[in-house]
Amino acid sequence: MAARELVVLGTASQVPTRHRNHNGYVLRWDTEAILFDPGEGTQRQMLLAGISAHDLTRICVTHFHGDHSLGLAGVVQRISLDQVPHAVPAHYPASGQEFFDRLRHATAYRDTARVTARPVTGEGVLDRSPAFTLTAHRLSHPVETFGYRLTEPDGRRMLPDRLAAHGIAGPDVGRLQREGHLRGVPLAAVSAERPGQRFAFVMDTRLCDGVYALAEGCDLLVIESTFLRADTALAHEYGHLTAGQAARAAAESGVRHLVLTHFSQRYPDPEPFAREAREAGFEGGLTVAEDLMRVPVPSRRVPGAG
């Protein structure tokens, strides 16, 4: 199985800095590589991170502010230049169709990309595959914004000692998994629950119901924390979260690993973001994102473990 990890391409908010590129994130999920919010400079950051246009299998844009979407034009043109043979679905708020069209055809180029438009018209399921279900929830920002969530189907983990005790081996294991029983032995007797993994991507929003719906029970949550506590009023005015607000939402939602990102240029030191997150009561894994870092999706939950 390929690694499941988040590759951080950029972590700045509206204004990039010497050390932080505009937004950009790639989620590697088995054979999928999903690009979220390609801001300006994403092509170059992909090169530095070792991610090619051929790797990309899907694009998700939360909203059409420049730091989340200006890189889309270059990425689409690179998909054409590199002659990527597979279709790449692109999800984005339907209200921003004119912006998507402008970015899709921003300049003259030989357009061979199979980028398939999938405008998001409301909350709910966007796509299903054997690997995951992709859903969207509405967020609270001055322009229409959606967050995205991947949910892997629950499965079962086969227990070798119990299989051996019942004399089940080789092709019979697969038959048992397909049919649910074999020679009077039910699947539940030789296996254990394997909860599916969950990932969510939350950008540019005030606290709202959508934040909690996306974060609920996530193994890995990527969430904006543009401001610190001292600028809470400013965060609300411009439709953003503080580090403390993001961390409290994560704690209340049972998130296992929290990735804070999308930092205002006014904060050159990342350390206060981690401190505020801990002060807000988040006790799980915590990453204050930096450009080009990789964050693994936590290993699977073990039912009944403390």
KEKE-3310 file (N, C-alpha, C; in steps of 0.2 Angstrom, whole numbers, plus 5000, padded with zeros to 4 digits):
npx = (5004:5003:5010:5000:4999:5001:5007:5014:5014:5013:5011:5007:4995:4986:4997:5012:5028:5046:5048:5037:5027:5012:4996:4994:4992:4995:4987:4992:4985:4984:4983:4979:4982:4978:4976:4974:4968:4977:4988:4997:5012:5012:5016:5030:5033:5028:5037:5049:5044:5044:5033:5024:5015:5008:5006:4994:4977:4966:4958:4954:4946:4943:4938:4937:4948:4963:4975:4972:4969:4975:4986:4980:4979:4992:4995:4985:4989:5001:4998:4993:5005:5013:5006:4997:4988:4976:4960:4957:4947:4940:4935:4925:4918:4902:4897:4908:4911:4914:4927:4934:4933:4941:4953:4956:4958:4968:4978:4985:4988:4992:4979:4977:4973:4963:4954:4941:4927:4919:4908:4903:4888:4882:4880:4886:4888:4901:4908:4911:4921:4930:4940:4937:4924:4920:4915:4907:4906:4898:4906:4910:4914:4918:4916:4908:4912:4919:4923:4932:4930:4937:4932:4935:4929:4923:4930:4936:4948:4958:4961:4974:4977:4964:4959:4967:4964:4951:4954:4956:4963:4973:4965:4953:4952:4949:4937:4929:4929:4923:4910:4905:4904:4909:4909:4901:4907:4906:4911:4914:4919:4932:4938:4941:4934:4939:4941:4937:4949:4949:4949:4951:4949:4950:4948:4949:4938:4925:4921:4909:4895:4899:4913:4914:4907:4915:4927:4924:4929:4941:4956:4966:4967:4967:4968:4964:4973:4974:4976:4981:4976:4975:4971:4957:4945:4948:4950:4937:4930:4936:4933:4940:4950:4957:4972:4968:4954:4953:4960:4952:4940:4945:4948:4936:4930:4936:4948:4963:4976:4982:4984:4990:4989:4990:4995:4995:5005:5009:5014:5029:5035:5032:5030:5020:5008:5007:5008:4996:4987:4988:4985:4972:4967:4969:4975:4980:4990:5001:5004:5013:5012:5025:5032:5034:5035:5031:5017:5012:4998:4990:4992:4981:4966:4964:4952:4945:4956:4966)
npy = (4994:5011:5026:5035:5052:5070:5082:5097:5111:5125:5138:5151:5165:5178:5186:5181:5176:5177:5165:5157:5151:5154:5146:5128:5111:5093:5078:5062:5047:5032:5026:5038:5056:5071:5087:5102:5118:5127:5139:5154:5150:5136:5126:5127:5124:5111:5105:5106:5098:5085:5081:5076:5082:5071:5063:5069:5066:5072:5088:5100:5115:5127:5140:5155:5165:5173:5168:5155:5150:5155:5148:5138:5140:5138:5125:5117:5120:5114:5100:5098:5101:5090:5080:5072:5057:5053:5057:5072:5076:5092:5100:5114:5129:5132:5145:5152:5149:5158:5162:5150:5146:5157:5155:5142:5144:5154:5159:5158:5141:5124:5115:5100:5094:5083:5089:5089:5097:5099:5107:5113:5113:5113:5106:5090:5073:5072:5063:5045:5031:5015:5018:5029:5041:5057:5072:5088:5103:5118:5133:5148:5163:5178:5176:5163:5147:5131:5117:5101:5083:5067:5051:5035:5019:5008:4993:4976:4967:4953:4940:4930:4920:4915:4912:4901:4892:4888:4882:4888:4894:4901:4902:4901:4911:4923:4920:4918:4932:4938:4931:4931:4921:4904:4887:4886:4895:4912:4928:4937:4930:4927:4939:4957:4973:4986:5002:5015:5027:5045:5061:5079:5095:5111:5128:5146:5152:5157:5151:5138:5128:5120:5118:5109:5098:5094:5091:5081:5067:5065:5058:5065:5082:5096:5113:5131:5143:5158:5169:5174:5174:5187:5194:5191:5198:5204:5192:5187:5197:5196:5184:5172:5160:5159:5152:5146:5144:5135:5124:5121:5117:5106:5098:5096:5089:5077:5075:5067:5070:5086:5099:5115:5129:5142:5155:5172:5186:5194:5187:5181:5171:5155:5148:5153:5148:5134:5134:5141:5132:5121:5127:5129:5116:5106:5089:5080:5074:5086:5098:5112:5119:5120:5125:5113:5102:5085:5076:5062:5052:5047:5031:5017:5017:5007:4997:4998:5001:5011)
npz = (5000:4996:5003:5015:5016:5020:5009:5011:5002:5002:5015:5018:5020:5014:5009:5003:5010:5014:5018:5017:5005:4994:4997:4996:4994:4995:4996:4998:4995:4995:4979:4975:4972:4978:4975:4984:4985:4975:4976:4970:4963:4965:4955:4955:4969:4969:4961:4969:4979:4974:4967:4953:4938:4933:4944:4950:4954:4956:4959:4972:4976:4988:4988:4978:4981:4978:4984:4986:4973:4962:4957:4949:4936:4930:4934:4927:4914:4915:4916:4904:4896:4900:4896:4903:4904:4911:4917:4927:4939:4944:4958:4964:4971:4964:4962:4958:4945:4934:4937:4938:4924:4918:4924:4919:4906:4905:4897:4881:4875:4871:4873:4880:4892:4902:4912:4922:4925:4940:4948:4964:4971:4983:5000:5004:4997:4985:4977:4975:4978:4978:4987:4995:5001:4995:5002:5004:5014:5019:5022:5032:5026:5017:5003:4994:5001:5002:5013:5012:5014:5017:5018:5022:5018:5032:5037:5038:5048:5046:5057:5060:5069:5073:5061:5058:5068:5064:5053:5041:5026:5013:4997:5003:5012:5005:4999:5011:5015:5004:5004:5017:5025:5029:5028:5039:5047:5052:5046:5056:5066:5064:5062:5065:5068:5057:5057:5045:5039:5041:5034:5033:5026:5029:5026:5027:5035:5048:5064:5063:5059:5049:5050:5061:5056:5046:5053:5062:5071:5064:5057:5052:5052:5042:5044:5043:5052:5054:5062:5079:5096:5101:5090:5088:5085:5073:5065:5065:5058:5045:5042:5047:5057:5073:5080:5093:5092:5081:5086:5098:5091:5085:5096:5102:5092:5092:5085:5079:5074:5071:5059:5058:5048:5035:5038:5044:5037:5048:5058:5061:5069:5072:5084:5094:5089:5091:5105:5108:5103:5112:5124:5122:5124:5115:5114:5105:5091:5084:5072:5067:5052:5039:5024:5012:5020:5026:5032:5039:5038:5053:5059:5058:5068:5083:5088:5104:5110:5121)
capx = (5000:5007:5009:4995:5002:5000:5013:5013:5017:5013:5007:5005:4988:4985:5003:5018:5034:5052:5049:5031:5023:5005:4993:4995:4993:4993:4985:4993:4980:4985:4985:4977:4985:4973:4979:4970:4969:4984:4989:5002:5018:5011:5020:5037:5033:5027:5044:5053:5042:5045:5027:5023:5008:5006:5003:4988:4971:4960:4959:4949:4947:4938:4935:4941:4952:4969:4980:4969:4967:4979:4991:4977:4981:4999:4994:4981:4993:5007:4994:4993:5011:5016:5002:4994:4983:4970:4955:4958:4941:4941:4929:4926:4911:4899:4896:4915:4912:4918:4934:4937:4934:4946:4960:4957:4960:4971:4983:4985:4992:4989:4975:4975:4971:4957:4952:4934:4924:4914:4906:4900:4882:4879:4883:4884:4893:4903:4910:4912:4925:4931:4945:4934:4919:4922:4910:4908:4902:4899:4910:4908:4919:4915:4914:4906:4918:4917:4928:4931:4931:4937:4930:4937:4924:4925:4932:4938:4955:4958:4965:4978:4976:4957:4958:4971:4960:4946:4957:4954:4969:4974:4960:4947:4951:4946:4930:4926:4928:4917:4903:4903:4903:4912:4908:4898:4911:4905:4917:4915:4922:4939:4941:4940:4933:4944:4938:4940:4952:4946:4954:4947:4953:4946:4951:4946:4931:4924:4918:4902:4893:4903:4920:4913:4905:4921:4932:4922:4932:4946:4963:4970:4963:4971:4964:4968:4974:4977:4977:4982:4971:4975:4967:4951:4940:4950:4949:4930:4929:4938:4931:4945:4950:4963:4974:4965:4948:4954:4962:4946:4936:4948:4948:4929:4928:4940:4953:4969:4982:4979:4989:4988:4992:4987:4997:4996:5012:5011:5017:5035:5037:5026:5029:5014:5002:5007:5006:4989:4983:4989:4981:4965:4965:4970:4980:4982:4996:5000:5009:5012:5014:5030:5032:5038:5035:5027:5014:5009:4991:4991:4991:4974:4964:4963:4946:4945:4963:4965)
capy = (5000:5017:5030:5041:5058:5076:5086:5104:5115:5132:5140:5158:5167:5182:5188:5176:5179:5174:5158:5154:5151:5154:5139:5122:5105:5087:5073:5056:5042:5026:5028:5045:5062:5076:5094:5106:5125:5128:5146:5156:5147:5129:5122:5127:5120:5104:5102:5105:5092:5079:5079:5078:5083:5064:5061:5072:5063:5076:5095:5103:5122:5129:5146:5159:5170:5172:5164:5148:5147:5158:5143:5133:5141:5135:5117:5114:5120:5109:5094:5098:5100:5084:5075:5067:5054:5052:5063:5075:5080:5098:5102:5121:5132:5133:5152:5154:5146:5162:5162:5144:5147:5162:5152:5136:5147:5161:5161:5153:5135:5118:5112:5093:5092:5081:5092:5088:5102:5096:5112:5111:5117:5112:5101:5083:5069:5074:5057:5039:5026:5010:5021:5035:5045:5064:5076:5095:5106:5125:5137:5155:5167:5183:5173:5156:5143:5124:5112:5094:5078:5060:5045:5028:5014:5004:4986:4971:4965:4946:4938:4924:4914:4913:4908:4894:4888:4886:4878:4892:4897:4901:4905:4901:4917:4928:4917:4920:4939:4940:4929:4933:4914:4898:4881:4888:4900:4918:4932:4941:4925:4927:4946:4962:4979:4990:5008:5018:5033:5051:5067:5085:5101:5117:5134:5152:5152:5158:5145:5137:5121:5116:5116:5103:5093:5092:5089:5075:5060:5064:5056:5071:5088:5102:5119:5137:5147:5164:5174:5172:5176:5194:5197:5187:5202:5204:5186:5186:5202:5194:5177:5167:5157:5159:5145:5143:5142:5129:5119:5119:5114:5099:5094:5094:5084:5070:5074:5063:5074:5093:5103:5122:5132:5148:5160:5179:5188:5198:5182:5178:5166:5150:5145:5154:5144:5128:5136:5143:5126:5117:5131:5128:5110:5100:5085:5075:5076:5093:5101:5119:5118:5123:5123:5107:5097:5080:5074:5056:5051:5043:5024:5016:5016:5000:4997:4996:5003:5017)
capz = (5000:4995:5009:5015:5019:5017:5007:5012:4997:5004:5021:5019:5019:5008:5007:5004:5014:5011:5020:5016:4998:4995:4999:4991:4998:4991:5000:4995:4998:4991:4972:4973:4974:4978:4976:4987:4985:4972:4976:4966:4964:4966:4951:4958:4975:4967:4959:4975:4984:4970:4964:4946:4936:4932:4950:4952:4951:4958:4962:4976:4977:4993:4986:4973:4983:4974:4988:4985:4967:4956:4954:4945:4928:4929:4935:4922:4908:4916:4915:4896:4893:4902:4892:4908:4901:4914:4919:4933:4941:4948:4962:4966:4972:4957:4961:4955:4938:4929:4939:4936:4917:4917:4926:4915:4899:4907:4892:4875:4876:4868:4879:4880:4898:4903:4918:4921:4930:4945:4952:4970:4972:4990:5004:5003:4993:4978:4973:4979:4975:4984:4992:5000:4999:4996:5004:5005:5019:5018:5028:5033:5023:5013:4997:4995:5002:5005:5015:5010:5019:5014:5023:5020:5021:5037:5034:5044:5049:5047:5063:5058:5074:5073:5054:5059:5073:5060:5047:5035:5024:5006:4993:5007:5016:5001:4999:5017:5015:4999:5005:5024:5029:5025:5031:5045:5051:5050:5045:5062:5071:5062:5060:5069:5064:5055:5056:5040:5040:5039:5032:5032:5024:5031:5024:5027:5038:5055:5067:5060:5059:5044:5053:5066:5052:5043:5058:5067:5071:5059:5059:5051:5050:5040:5046:5044:5059:5051:5067:5086:5100:5102:5085:5087:5082:5066:5062:5064:5053:5039:5040:5048:5063:5077:5082:5098:5089:5077:5091:5102:5087:5084:5102:5103:5087:5092:5079:5081:5072:5069:5056:5058:5042:5032:5043:5042:5037:5054:5063:5059:5073:5072:5090:5097:5086:5094:5112:5109:5102:5118:5129:5120:5126:5110:5116:5100:5087:5082:5067:5064:5045:5036:5017:5009:5025:5025:5038:5038:5041:5058:5058:5059:5075:5085:5092:5111:5113:5125)
cpx = (5004:5005:5003:4999:5000:5007:5011:5017:5018:5009:5005:4998:4989:4992:5009:5023:5040:5052:5042:5028:5016:5003:4995:4996:4991:4992:4987:4989:4980:4987:4983:4982:4981:4976:4973:4972:4976:4984:4995:5008:5018:5015:5027:5037:5032:5034:5049:5051:5042:5038:5026:5016:5004:5003:4996:4982:4965:4962:4953:4950:4942:4935:4940:4944:4959:4974:4978:4968:4971:4984:4987:4978:4987:4998:4990:4985:4999:5004:4994:5000:5014:5012:4999:4988:4976:4966:4957:4951:4943:4935:4930:4919:4908:4898:4903:4916:4916:4925:4938:4938:4940:4953:4961:4959:4963:4975:4982:4990:4989:4986:4973:4973:4964:4955:4944:4931:4918:4912:4902:4894:4879:4882:4881:4890:4894:4905:4911:4917:4927:4936:4942:4928:4921:4916:4912:4904:4903:4902:4908:4914:4915:4913:4912:4912:4915:4923:4927:4933:4932:4936:4931:4931:4927:4926:4933:4945:4955:4963:4968:4977:4969:4956:4961:4967:4954:4948:4956:4961:4968:4968:4953:4946:4948:4939:4926:4924:4923:4910:4901:4903:4907:4912:4906:4901:4909:4911:4919:4919:4930:4942:4939:4938:4939:4941:4941:4944:4948:4950:4949:4951:4948:4950:4946:4939:4931:4922:4911:4901:4897:4910:4919:4911:4911:4926:4930:4925:4938:4953:4968:4966:4968:4967:4968:4968:4977:4979:4978:4976:4970:4971:4961:4946:4942:4949:4941:4928:4930:4937:4936:4945:4957:4965:4970:4958:4948:4956:4956:4941:4938:4947:4941:4926:4932:4945:4960:4975:4979:4985:4986:4992:4988:4989:4998:5003:5014:5014:5023:5037:5031:5025:5023:5008:5002:5005:4999:4985:4983:4985:4974:4962:4966:4976:4983:4989:4995:5006:5008:5016:5020:5030:5037:5038:5030:5024:5010:5002:4992:4989:4984:4972:4963:4957:4947:4952:4962:4968)
cpy = (5006:5021:5034:5046:5064:5079:5093:5108:5123:5134:5147:5160:5172:5185:5183:5180:5175:5167:5154:5156:5152:5147:5134:5116:5099:5082:5066:5051:5036:5028:5035:5050:5068:5083:5099:5114:5127:5136:5147:5152:5139:5125:5121:5123:5112:5101:5101:5099:5086:5076:5081:5079:5076:5061:5063:5068:5067:5083:5097:5110:5124:5135:5150:5165:5168:5167:5156:5145:5150:5153:5138:5134:5137:5127:5114:5114:5115:5102:5093:5097:5093:5078:5070:5064:5053:5058:5065:5079:5086:5100:5109:5123:5134:5141:5155:5152:5151:5162:5156:5144:5151:5158:5146:5138:5154:5163:5156:5147:5129:5114:5105:5090:5089:5083:5093:5093:5099:5102:5110:5116:5117:5107:5094:5079:5071:5068:5051:5035:5021:5013:5025:5038:5053:5068:5083:5098:5114:5128:5144:5160:5172:5181:5165:5151:5136:5121:5105:5089:5071:5055:5039:5023:5010:4997:4981:4969:4957:4944:4931:4918:4911:4909:4901:4890:4885:4882:4882:4895:4897:4905:4905:4908:4922:4926:4919:4928:4941:4937:4930:4927:4909:4892:4882:4893:4907:4923:4935:4936:4925:4934:4951:4968:4983:4997:5012:5025:5039:5057:5073:5091:5107:5124:5140:5152:5154:5151:5144:5130:5117:5114:5110:5097:5090:5088:5082:5069:5059:5062:5061:5077:5094:5108:5125:5140:5154:5169:5170:5176:5183:5197:5193:5191:5203:5198:5185:5191:5200:5187:5172:5165:5159:5152:5142:5140:5136:5123:5116:5115:5106:5095:5092:5089:5078:5069:5071:5067:5081:5096:5110:5125:5139:5154:5167:5181:5192:5194:5179:5172:5161:5147:5146:5150:5138:5129:5137:5137:5122:5120:5130:5121:5104:5096:5080:5077:5082:5095:5108:5119:5122:5121:5117:5101:5091:5077:5068:5056:5046:5035:5022:5015:5009:5000:4994:4998:5010:5023)
cpz = (5000:5002:5009:5019:5016:5015:5007:5006:4999:5010:5022:5018:5013:5005:5008:5007:5011:5013:5019:5009:5000:4996:4993:4995:4994:4996:4996:4999:4994:4984:4970:4976:4973:4979:4978:4987:4982:4972:4971:4968:4965:4962:4953:4964:4974:4965:4964:4979:4980:4968:4957:4944:4935:4938:4952:4949:4953:4961:4966:4978:4982:4991:4981:4976:4980:4978:4988:4978:4961:4953:4949:4938:4926:4929:4930:4916:4909:4914:4907:4894:4894:4899:4897:4905:4904:4916:4926:4935:4945:4952:4965:4967:4965:4956:4958:4948:4934:4931:4937:4928:4915:4918:4921:4908:4900:4901:4886:4877:4872:4873:4877:4886:4899:4911:4918:4927:4934:4950:4958:4971:4979:4994:5002:4999:4986:4974:4978:4975:4980:4989:4997:4997:5000:4997:5005:5010:5018:5024:5028:5032:5019:5006:4998:4996:5005:5007:5012:5015:5015:5019:5019:5022:5027:5034:5040:5043:5050:5053:5061:5063:5074:5066:5055:5063:5069:5054:5041:5033:5016:5003:4998:5011:5012:5000:5005:5017:5010:5001:5012:5028:5025:5030:5038:5050:5048:5050:5052:5067:5070:5060:5065:5065:5063:5053:5050:5042:5038:5039:5031:5030:5025:5030:5025:5029:5046:5058:5065:5060:5054:5046:5057:5062:5049:5047:5062:5066:5066:5061:5058:5048:5048:5040:5046:5051:5057:5056:5074:5090:5101:5096:5083:5084:5075:5062:5061:5058:5046:5037:5041:5055:5067:5078:5088:5096:5085:5081:5095:5098:5086:5090:5103:5098:5087:5087:5082:5080:5069:5065:5055:5052:5040:5037:5040:5042:5043:5059:5060:5063:5074:5079:5094:5095:5090:5102:5113:5108:5108:5123:5128:5122:5121:5113:5111:5097:5084:5078:5066:5057:5043:5029:5016:5015:5023:5031:5036:5041:5047:5056:5061:5067:5077:5090:5099:5114:5116:5122)
residu = (MET:ALA:ALA:ARG:GLU:LEU:VAL:VAL:LEU:GLY:THR:ALA:SER:GLN:VAL:PRO:THR:ARG:HIS:ARG:ASN:HIS:ASN:GLY:TYR:VAL:LEU:ARG:TRP:ASP:THR:GLU:ALA:ILE:LEU:PHE:ASP:PRO:GLY:GLU:GLY:THR:GLN:ARG:GLN:MET:LEU:LEU:ALA:GLY:ILE:SER:ALA:HIS:ASP:LEU:THR:ARG:ILE:CYS:VAL:THR:HIS:PHE:HIS:GLY:ASP:HIS:SER:LEU:GLY:LEU:ALA:GLY:VAL:VAL:GLN:ARG:ILE:SER:LEU:ASP:GLN:VAL:PRO:HIS:ALA:VAL:PRO:ALA:HIS:TYR:PRO:ALA:SER:GLY:GLN:GLU:PHE:PHE:ASP:ARG:LEU:ARG:HIS:ALA:THR:ALA:TYR:ARG:ASP:THR:ALA:ARG:VAL:THR:ALA:ARG:PRO:VAL:THR:GLY:GLU:GLY:VAL:LEU:ASP:ARG:SER:PRO:ALA:PHE:THR:LEU:THR:ALA:HIS:ARG:LEU:SER:HIS:PRO:VAL:GLU:THR:PHE:GLY:TYR:ARG:LEU:THR:GLU:PRO:ASP:GLY:ARG:ARG:MET:LEU:PRO:ASP:ARG:LEU:ALA:ALA:HIS:GLY:ILE:ALA:GLY:PRO:ASP:VAL:GLY:ARG:LEU:GLN:ARG:GLU:GLY:HIS:LEU:ARG:GLY:VAL:PRO:LEU:ALA:ALA:VAL:SER:ALA:GLU:ARG:PRO:GLY:GLN:ARG:PHE:ALA:PHE:VAL:MET:ASP:THR:ARG:LEU:CYS:ASP:GLY:VAL:TYR:ALA:LEU:ALA:GLU:GLY:CYS:ASP:LEU:LEU:VAL:ILE:GLU:SER:THR:PHE:LEU:ARG:ALA:ASP:THR:ALA:LEU:ALA:HIS:GLU:TYR:GLY:HIS:LEU:THR:ALA:GLY:GLN:ALA:ALA:ARG:ALA:ALA:ALA:GLU:SER:GLY:VAL:ARG:HIS:LEU:VAL:LEU:THR:HIS:PHE:SER:GLN:ARG:TYR:PRO:ASP:PRO:GLU:PRO:PHE:ALA:ARG:GLU:ALA:ARG:GLU:ALA:GLY:PHE:GLU:GLY:GLY:LEU:THR:VAL:ALA:GLU:ASP:LEU:MET:ARG:VAL:PRO:VAL:PRO:SER:ARG:ARG:VAL:PRO:GLY:ALA:GLY)
# end
